[in-house]
Amino acid sequence: MKDGAETTYQAYRIVGAERPGRWLLTCDHASNAVPPMIQGGDLGLPPADMNRHIAYDIGAAGVTKRLADLLNTPAILSTFSRLVIDPNRGEDDPTLLMQLYDGTVIPGNRDIDAEERQRRLDLCYRPYHDSIDRLAARRDGLIYLAIHSYTPRLNGRPERPWQVGVLHDSRDSRFAQALIDRLCEESDLCVGDNEPYSGALEGDSVDRHALTHGRPNALIELRHDLIDTEEGQARWAQRLAPILEEALARSQL
């Protein structure tokens, strides 16, 4: 049975639920918070690690909220760290509960049993995805847009040259390709096409909420050193909003 804190805990935040825009913006990794009912709110990592990219997508929440304002459309953001449980993974994905991330051991995840896994699914993961389902069902013709950020360099890896990447799956690249083409017209940008990661990940949020429903979609990755301040977040949101609208018009979706 859930205690009082678990009953009242909300795993997501919705911005502009009643806005009329066609877009649904999501930010799966918006927060580095550990709910207090999960090991007392502490996964055993020092604050310096909880403020790194391993715990959340730095700057992504600020860009998401500003972009939703500019597009006059709803957005939904997680309120828990991906180290608690990763909402951008399928329930059967082995990286759903990370024990080691970019060379850092996650002490609070080292000895997770089936009961604790189920508790985190019920507390954080499933309510977040259920809320997306409800928002996505509000209208036809929805464009699903996931906002993420990535570190300029993983430990032991080369620097990543892209300022922005667009991730997509070959099952439906209609909008993503139009967005890539439009971004490539920006002379100062190095644009990643399925960089720094592939967009084909079975069970991830785009697969679950867009591809399986036939909804046009894209996942935008921004290099987090460009959006780690409020000024940078506002600048990128203001830049992306008209580009997104132009790409959507070109796609004729």
Beta strands, then each sheet from edge to edge (+ up, - down):
strand 1: 12-15
strand 2: 23-27
strand 3: 75-78
strand 4: 100-101
strand 5: 104-105
strand 6: 143-150
strand 7: 164-167
strand 8: 191-193
strand 9: 217-223
sheet 1: 1+ 3- 2- 6- 9- 7+ 8+
sheet 2: 4+ 5-
end
